[in-house]
């Protein structure tokens, strides 16, 4: 069952380095209202917007120094 999964309604999600490489939808989101998985570049700017659902992802601590 997917009882611990969240719906894709949250518009701003804070992620950590352990979530990289970042993709939307994330594994914690329900699949019934998901779109195709898309990888999002977040390391350089610290933020990334999903082109499918408009969710804004913010990297906790800002851009990841030294990552390419």
ROBAMI-708290 format. One record per atom (N, C-alpha, C): x, y negated, z; residue in one letter. Coordinates in steps of 0.2 Angstrom, whole numbers, padded with zeros to 4 digits, always signed. Example, Ala and Ser with C-alpha at 12.3 -4.5 7.8 and 13.67 -1.06 7.14 Angstrom:
// residues 2
+0066+0028+0039a;+0062+0022+0039a;+0066+0016+0039a;+0064+0011+0035s;+0068+0005+0036s;+0064+0000+0039s;
//
This chain:
// residues 68
+0004+0006+0000x;+0000+0000+0000x;+0004-0006+0000x;+0001-0012-0002x;+0005-0018-0003x;+0003-0023+0003x;+0002-0021+0009x;-0001-0025+0014x;+0004-0030+0016x;+0010-0029+0016x;+0015-0034+0018x;+0017-0039+0012x;+0014-0038+0006x;+0016-0042+0001x;+0012-0049+0001x;+0014-0054-0002x;+0011-0060-0003x;+0008-0062-0010x;+0003-0066-0010x;+0000-0067-0017x;+0005-0073-0019x;+0005-0074-0026x;+0009-0079-0029x;+0005-0086-0029x;+0004-0088-0023x;+0001-0095-0023x;+0005-0100-0020x;+0010-0098-0016x;+0015-0103-0013x;+0019-0106-0019x;+0019-0113-0018x;+0022-0117-0023x;+0029-0119-0022x;+0031-0118-0016x;+0038-0120-0014x;+0041-0114-0010x;+0046-0111-0012x;+0049-0105-0008x;+0056-0106-0007x;+0058-0105-0001x;+0065-0106+0001x;+0068-0099+0001x;+0074-0099-0003x;+0077-0092-0003x;+0084-0093+0000x;+0088-0088+0001x;+0095-0088+0003x;+0099-0084-0002x;+0106-0084+0000x;+0111-0081-0005x;+0109-0074-0006x;+0106-0071-0001x;+0105-0063-0001x;+0099-0062-0006x;+0095-0067-0008x;+0090-0066-0014x;+0093-0067-0021x;+0099-0069-0021x;+0102-0070-0028x;+0105-0063-0031x;+0104-0062-0037x;+0102-0067-0042x;+0094-0067-0041x;+0092-0073-0042x;+0085-0075-0041x;+0080-0074-0047x;+0075-0071-0045x;+0070-0069-0051x;+0063-0071-0048x;+0058-0072-0052x;+0051-0073-0051x;+0047-0069-0055x;+0042-0065-0052x;+0040-0065-0045x;+0046-0061-0041x;+0046-0063-0035x;+0050-0059-0030x;+0047-0053-0028x;+0052-0048-0025x;+0049-0042-0023x;+0044-0042-0018x;+0044-0047-0014x;+0039-0048-0009x;+0032-0050-0011x;+0031-0052-0017x;+0025-0054-0020x;+0021-0048-0023x;+0014-0049-0023x;+0010-0044-0026x;+0010-0044-0033x;+0009-0038-0036x;+0010-0038-0043x;+0004-0039-0047x;-0002-0039-0044x;-0008-0040-0048x;-0009-0047-0051x;-0006-0052-0048x;-0007-0058-0051x;+0000-0061-0053x;+0005-0056-0055x;+0011-0058-0057x;+0012-0059-0064x;+0017-0063-0066x;+0019-0063-0073x;+0025-0059-0074x;+0028-0059-0081x;+0034-0055-0082x;+0040-0058-0078x;+0044-0054-0076x;+0050-0056-0072x;+0054-0060-0076x;+0056-0066-0073x;+0061-0070-0076x;+0066-0072-0071x;+0073-0072-0073x;+0078-0074-0069x;+0079-0081-0069x;+0080-0084-0063x;+0081-0092-0063x;+0088-0094-0060x;+0091-0098-0064x;+0097-0101-0062x;+0096-0106-0056x;+0099-0105-0050x;+0098-0109-0045x;+0105-0111-0041x;+0110-0107-0043x;+0116-0108-0039x;+0119-0115-0040x;+0119-0118-0046x;+0122-0124-0047x;+0119-0130-0044x;+0112-0130-0044x;+0108-0136-0042x;+0105-0135-0035x;+0104-0129-0033x;+0101-0128-0027x;+0093-0127-0028x;+0090-0128-0034x;+0083-0128-0035x;+0082-0125-0042x;+0076-0122-0043x;+0074-0119-0049x;+0067-0119-0049x;+0064-0120-0055x;+0057-0120-0056x;+0055-0114-0061x;+0050-0110-0059x;+0048-0105-0063x;+0044-0107-0069x;+0046-0106-0075x;+0042-0108-0081x;+0035-0105-0082x;+0034-0100-0078x;+0028-0096-0079x;+0022-0099-0074x;+0024-0099-0068x;+0019-0101-0063x;+0020-0107-0059x;+0026-0111-0061x;+0027-0117-0058x;+0030-0117-0051x;+0031-0111-0048x;+0034-0111-0041x;+0041-0114-0041x;+0042-0118-0036x;+0049-0121-0035x;+0053-0117-0030x;+0058-0115-0032x;+0063-0111-0027x;+0068-0116-0025x;+0070-0116-0018x;+0075-0120-0016x;+0080-0115-0012x;+0086-0116-0013x;+0091-0112-0010x;+0093-0115-0003x;+0092-0111+0002x;+0094-0114+0008x;+0101-0115+0009x;+0103-0121+0011x;+0110-0123+0011x;+0112-0127+0005x;+0108-0128+0000x;+0109-0131-0006x;+0113-0127-0011x;+0116-0130-0016x;+0120-0126-0021x;+0125-0122-0018x;+0126-0116-0021x;+0131-0111-0019x;+0138-0113-0022x;+0143-0115-0018x;+0149-0117-0020x;+0153-0111-0023x;+0157-0112-0028x;+0161-0107-0031x;+0157-0102-0035x;+0151-0102-0035x;+0147-0097-0039x;+0146-0099-0046x;+0146-0095-0051x;+0146-0097-0058x;+0140-0094-0061x;
//
